[in-house]
């Protein structure tokens, strides 16, 4: 497959490099992303008006893509708010404190529970379920909120999603593109997923404990987020009502889990079920606690939740808007003319990279990792895995072996980068539920994920 890169591709790469450099230095990237959107629009349309309009339209596009996530986070936060103020949260988490007694147990316990939940229902609904119940326990025993977010993020959006052994969405896409049976790709991915998961989570945990001991840990709390929970006065509920609600809430979420499994609810459908349940819990708890003022207080809690959600997502939308241009958003906003015959900017870059390197096992493995990571830069994780399957097929033909391993390696790299561990807007669910900055979470994940990718690539070289 011959890909001709244009000025649009090189400008996109230049802005990506600049944005990633700023993220590493913990600087704000909004202005650079807006400049990138404007520049790409100007090149594509040749019109000042078209490029200026493209900025606003790209924000609208990104908001539409993120809207369901904004809503579920806002609703969960609103529900958690009333549970904290009424003391139901305290009663609900008390039995769990016996199991998660230390920061270490909390980190690994939350991670394993997140992994198991995400294997069946994908990570986004899992974050909402686990964060609402286990985050307060983790904070109580001394695990920082950012540490809880890292655990949920790496185990859910990393390990579970990159293997995807139950739902099998990821291996199906890559296997079809590579012309292989799904079972073959899944089997080949097992050692890679294990190595990536162990190296990344162990490195992240070690770095967290090291920084906590040295006093360098920054919990990355979102301004005006969780720390404002004391703004309203506590509301007293009879002990019997607290106990009843504390028992009913986990049962309701457990019913959600059973319904997801029974009716094969995934992705948006599963998230909607969790969100609807959270709204019901919010209303019932508010009416019991505030009685005559319940109608007004229900609205008040929802407003607080949505204020929090949009406050968290506000800085992220411009960045997401830029990176969405790497995929289908570009054609929708600026038309087909500038990318005629293209499969999208990030896909073109991945194919061009694959076509420009000599072939042997080491180079092929390293190239698949880089190509997978590049396709993940749009923040989807899934948008580019068909591409890496095709590239793996080309490489395996040249090498005469290793098709399944190379396919699995590209899948792991694409999903770990784009599925929600490094791209700030892709990891917003975990960051927002824990009340931490998605940019700080991305920065904390960067070194562990890169080390994990390097180790996984080395393992793949020996398996090809």
LINURTA-V747176 format. One line per field, one symbol per residue. psi: psi as a letter, one per 30 degrees, with the letter a starting at -180 (. if undefined). A space follows every 50 residues. Layout:
psi = ???
This chain:
psi = jkkjkaeeeeeeeeeeeeeeeeeeghlkgeeeeeeeeeeeeeeefgkeee eeeeeeeeeeeeeeefeeeeeeeeeeeeeeeeeeefgeeeeefeffffei fleeeeeeeeeeeeeeefeegleeeeeeeeeeefeeeeeeggkleeeeee eeeeedfdeeefehfeegeefeeeeeefhlkeeeeeeffeeeeeeeeeee eeeeeeeeeeeeefggkjfhkkkgcffgfgekkkkkkkeeeeeeeeeeee eeeeeeeeeeeeghklbeeeeeeeeeeeeeeeeeeeeeefcfgeeeeeee eeeeeeeeefeefefeeeeeeeffffbfeeeeeglfefhkglgleeeeee eeeefgklkleeeeeeeeeeeeeeffffgeeffgfeefeeeeeeeeeefg lgeeeeeeeeeeeeeeeffhfejeffgeeeeeefhlkfeeeeeefeeeee eeeeeeeeeeeff.
